[in-house]
Amino acid sequence: MWQSQFEAFSMPDAAARSSVARELIIETSTRTGTPHLSSSLSVVDILVSLGLAREGQGLSREIYLSKGHAALAMYSSLVAIGLLPREVMQEYCTDGSMFEGHVNSRIPGIPLSTGSLGHAAPYAAGRAMGDLVLGKINHHWVVLSDGELDEGSNWESLLIASHRKLANFHIVIDRNRIQSLGSTEDTSALEPLADKLIAFGLRVNEVSGHDHDAISDHVILAESCGAPTALIANTIKGKGLKDIEENAVLYHYKPATQNHLHAFQCSTRDNVN
């Protein structure tokens, strides 16, 4: 339906595109009164970085957002990298719109509808296995929340990926250490997370989930290492607005306000000046 606008998009770098996506997230949440604000702000840098890697290198990559409740981040990142026009955000959560509150695969650039947690990794592992059988050179990138790792289907997928040597299967964990109602470590402790992933047969790396260069470097290394990989991307839930960062659990459910939008726009102008 939409033509890719990547070549014509004039934003100078990934950080600037993430800033565009963040403003869209806050603006859309404010206008529609919709939740999952802090989750979307946590993961948006990861999605922008992966999206730019997909578009900029002419390689075949599928990107799955398994934490489908962060749909605002997915849609906004697709706008920020130029795959969707900005005006589609006006359709978000309106009657009959494809731009639903959970990720919808009818939208270009989204290979799988998600919402129920723990579904994207097994789906992507199956796709990766099929591509290897067919001799296709495609890489499958799954963005998971850390709280989502409570779902056993994710760990089953990692066992299969390791056993089948799926070098075209990669996960990125949005490691903000907060899930729905509290800390991941208080709910069902994940640490030592890297050691667990290594034990399941993955090559593991750990970076800041807000460092676009580090994520981009990881993509290049991961796709050439000959094994399934995991990236632990350490993030701040609600990144970009101090009030939301300090009340990340609350803003898992509460929408943004005009004050939040004004504060973000002012901070962006200050950074430019």
LINRAHU-V462394 format. One record per residue. N is the residue number from 1. RES is the residue in three letters. D_CENTER is the distance of its C-alpha to the mean C-alpha in Angstrom with 1 decimal. Layout:
n=N res=RES d_center=D_CENTER
n=N res=RES d_center=D_CENTER
This chain:
n=1 res=MET d_center=22.9
n=2 res=TRP d_center=21.3
n=3 res=GLN d_center=22.2
n=4 res=SER d_center=19.7
n=5 res=GLN d_center=20.5
n=6 res=PHE d_center=18.9
n=7 res=GLU d_center=22.3
n=8 res=ALA d_center=23.7
n=9 res=PHE d_center=20.9
n=10 res=SER d_center=22.5
n=11 res=MET d_center=19.9
n=12 res=PRO d_center=21.0
n=13 res=ASP d_center=18.0
n=14 res=ALA d_center=14.3
n=15 res=ALA d_center=15.1
n=16 res=ALA d_center=16.9
n=17 res=ARG d_center=14.3
n=18 res=SER d_center=11.8
n=19 res=SER d_center=14.9
n=20 res=VAL d_center=15.5
n=21 res=ALA d_center=12.1
n=22 res=ARG d_center=12.8
n=23 res=GLU d_center=16.3
n=24 res=LEU d_center=15.3
n=25 res=ILE d_center=13.2
n=26 res=ILE d_center=16.3
n=27 res=GLU d_center=18.8
n=28 res=THR d_center=17.6
n=29 res=SER d_center=17.4
n=30 res=THR d_center=20.8
n=31 res=ARG d_center=22.3
n=32 res=THR d_center=21.3
n=33 res=GLY d_center=21.6
n=34 res=THR d_center=18.4
n=35 res=PRO d_center=16.5
n=36 res=HIS d_center=13.1
n=37 res=LEU d_center=13.3
n=38 res=SER d_center=12.7
n=39 res=SER d_center=9.6
n=40 res=SER d_center=8.1
n=41 res=LEU d_center=9.7
n=42 res=SER d_center=8.5
n=43 res=VAL d_center=4.8
n=44 res=VAL d_center=5.8
n=45 res=ASP d_center=7.6
n=46 res=ILE d_center=5.3
n=47 res=LEU d_center=4.2
n=48 res=VAL d_center=7.9
n=49 res=SER d_center=9.2
n=50 res=LEU d_center=8.2
n=51 res=GLY d_center=9.4
n=52 res=LEU d_center=12.5
n=53 res=ALA d_center=13.2
n=54 res=ARG d_center=13.3
n=55 res=GLU d_center=15.5
n=56 res=GLY d_center=17.5
n=57 res=GLN d_center=19.0
n=58 res=GLY d_center=20.2
n=59 res=LEU d_center=18.9
n=60 res=SER d_center=17.7
n=61 res=ARG d_center=14.1
n=62 res=GLU d_center=12.2
n=63 res=ILE d_center=8.4
n=64 res=TYR d_center=7.8
n=65 res=LEU d_center=5.3
n=66 res=SER d_center=8.0
n=67 res=LYS d_center=7.7
n=68 res=GLY d_center=9.0
n=69 res=HIS d_center=10.6
n=70 res=ALA d_center=7.8
n=71 res=ALA d_center=9.1
n=72 res=LEU d_center=10.3
n=73 res=ALA d_center=7.1
n=74 res=MET d_center=6.6
n=75 res=TYR d_center=10.4
n=76 res=SER d_center=10.9
n=77 res=SER d_center=8.9
n=78 res=LEU d_center=11.0
n=79 res=VAL d_center=13.9
n=80 res=ALA d_center=13.5
n=81 res=ILE d_center=13.6
n=82 res=GLY d_center=16.4
n=83 res=LEU d_center=15.6
n=84 res=LEU d_center=16.5
n=85 res=PRO d_center=19.2
n=86 res=ARG d_center=18.8
n=87 res=GLU d_center=21.2
n=88 res=VAL d_center=19.1
n=89 res=MET d_center=17.5
n=90 res=GLN d_center=21.1
n=91 res=GLU d_center=20.7
n=92 res=TYR d_center=17.9
n=93 res=CYS d_center=19.4
n=94 res=THR d_center=22.8
n=95 res=ASP d_center=25.2
n=96 res=GLY d_center=24.8
n=97 res=SER d_center=21.6
n=98 res=MET d_center=18.9
n=99 res=PHE d_center=16.4
n=100 res=GLU d_center=16.4
n=101 res=GLY d_center=14.9
n=102 res=HIS d_center=12.8
n=103 res=VAL d_center=11.0
n=104 res=ASN d_center=14.0
n=105 res=SER d_center=14.8
n=106 res=ARG d_center=17.7
n=107 res=ILE d_center=15.7
n=108 res=PRO d_center=15.8
n=109 res=GLY d_center=12.8
n=110 res=ILE d_center=11.5
n=111 res=PRO d_center=13.3
n=112 res=LEU d_center=13.1
n=113 res=SER d_center=13.6
n=114 res=THR d_center=12.0
n=115 res=GLY d_center=13.1
n=116 res=SER d_center=15.4
n=117 res=LEU d_center=13.6
n=118 res=GLY d_center=14.3
n=119 res=HIS d_center=14.7
n=120 res=ALA d_center=12.1
n=121 res=ALA d_center=13.2
n=122 res=PRO d_center=16.8
n=123 res=TYR d_center=16.4
n=124 res=ALA d_center=14.7
n=125 res=ALA d_center=17.4
n=126 res=GLY d_center=20.0
n=127 res=ARG d_center=18.9
n=128 res=ALA d_center=18.9
n=129 res=MET d_center=22.3
n=130 res=GLY d_center=23.6
n=131 res=ASP d_center=22.7
n=132 res=LEU d_center=24.6
n=133 res=VAL d_center=27.5
n=134 res=LEU d_center=27.7
n=135 res=GLY d_center=27.4
n=136 res=LYS d_center=24.4
n=137 res=ILE d_center=22.4
n=138 res=ASN d_center=18.8
n=139 res=HIS d_center=15.8
n=140 res=HIS d_center=13.2
n=141 res=TRP d_center=9.7
n=142 res=VAL d_center=8.2
n=143 res=VAL d_center=5.0
n=144 res=LEU d_center=7.4
n=145 res=SER d_center=8.5
n=146 res=ASP d_center=11.7
n=147 res=GLY d_center=13.9
n=148 res=GLU d_center=12.9
n=149 res=LEU d_center=14.8
n=150 res=ASP d_center=17.9
n=151 res=GLU d_center=17.7
n=152 res=GLY d_center=20.1
n=153 res=SER d_center=18.8
n=154 res=ASN d_center=16.0
n=155 res=TRP d_center=18.9
n=156 res=GLU d_center=21.0
n=157 res=SER d_center=18.5
n=158 res=LEU d_center=18.6
n=159 res=LEU d_center=22.4
n=160 res=ILE d_center=22.6
n=161 res=ALA d_center=20.4
n=162 res=SER d_center=22.7
n=163 res=HIS d_center=25.9
n=164 res=ARG d_center=25.2
n=165 res=LYS d_center=24.2
n=166 res=LEU d_center=21.1
n=167 res=ALA d_center=20.4
n=168 res=ASN d_center=18.0
n=169 res=PHE d_center=15.6
n=170 res=HIS d_center=12.9
n=171 res=ILE d_center=10.4
n=172 res=VAL d_center=8.1
n=173 res=ILE d_center=8.7
n=174 res=ASP d_center=7.4
n=175 res=ARG d_center=11.1
n=176 res=ASN d_center=12.2
n=177 res=ARG d_center=15.2
n=178 res=ILE d_center=15.5
n=179 res=GLN d_center=15.3
n=180 res=SER d_center=16.8
n=181 res=LEU d_center=20.2
n=182 res=GLY d_center=20.4
n=183 res=SER d_center=19.7
n=184 res=THR d_center=18.2
n=185 res=GLU d_center=21.3
n=186 res=ASP d_center=23.7
n=187 res=THR d_center=22.3
n=188 res=SER d_center=22.1
n=189 res=ALA d_center=21.9
n=190 res=LEU d_center=19.5
n=191 res=GLU d_center=21.3
n=192 res=PRO d_center=22.3
n=193 res=LEU d_center=18.9
n=194 res=ALA d_center=19.3
n=195 res=ASP d_center=22.7
n=196 res=LYS d_center=21.7
n=197 res=LEU d_center=19.2
n=198 res=ILE d_center=22.0
n=199 res=ALA d_center=24.4
n=200 res=PHE d_center=22.5
n=201 res=GLY d_center=22.9
n=202 res=LEU d_center=19.7
n=203 res=ARG d_center=19.8
n=204 res=VAL d_center=17.8
n=205 res=ASN d_center=16.7
n=206 res=GLU d_center=15.7
n=207 res=VAL d_center=14.6
n=208 res=SER d_center=13.5
n=209 res=GLY d_center=9.8
n=210 res=HIS d_center=11.3
n=211 res=ASP d_center=13.5
n=212 res=HIS d_center=12.6
n=213 res=ASP d_center=15.7
n=214 res=ALA d_center=15.1
n=215 res=ILE d_center=11.8
n=216 res=SER d_center=13.7
n=217 res=ASP d_center=16.6
n=218 res=HIS d_center=15.0
n=219 res=VAL d_center=13.9
n=220 res=ILE d_center=17.6
n=221 res=LEU d_center=19.0
n=222 res=ALA d_center=17.0
n=223 res=GLU d_center=18.1
n=224 res=SER d_center=21.6
n=225 res=CYS d_center=22.2
n=226 res=GLY d_center=23.4
n=227 res=ALA d_center=21.5
n=228 res=PRO d_center=18.3
n=229 res=THR d_center=16.1
n=230 res=ALA d_center=13.8
n=231 res=LEU d_center=12.1
n=232 res=ILE d_center=12.3
n=233 res=ALA d_center=10.3
n=234 res=ASN d_center=12.5
n=235 res=THR d_center=11.2
n=236 res=ILE d_center=13.3
n=237 res=LYS d_center=12.5
n=238 res=GLY d_center=13.6
n=239 res=LYS d_center=13.5
n=240 res=GLY d_center=15.8
n=241 res=LEU d_center=18.4
n=242 res=LYS d_center=20.8
n=243 res=ASP d_center=21.9
n=244 res=ILE d_center=18.5
n=245 res=GLU d_center=17.7
n=246 res=GLU d_center=21.1
n=247 res=ASN d_center=20.7
n=248 res=ALA d_center=17.2
n=249 res=VAL d_center=18.4
n=250 res=LEU d_center=20.5
n=251 res=TYR d_center=17.7
n=252 res=HIS d_center=15.6
n=253 res=TYR d_center=18.4
n=254 res=LYS d_center=20.0
n=255 res=PRO d_center=19.2
n=256 res=ALA d_center=19.6
n=257 res=THR d_center=23.1
n=258 res=GLN d_center=24.9
n=259 res=ASN d_center=25.6
n=260 res=HIS d_center=21.9
n=261 res=LEU d_center=21.6
n=262 res=HIS d_center=24.8
n=263 res=ALA d_center=23.9
n=264 res=PHE d_center=20.7
n=265 res=GLN d_center=22.7
n=266 res=CYS d_center=25.5
n=267 res=SER d_center=23.5
n=268 res=THR d_center=22.0
n=269 res=ARG d_center=25.6
n=270 res=ASP d_center=26.9
n=271 res=ASN d_center=24.5
n=272 res=VAL d_center=25.7
n=273 res=ASN d_center=29.3
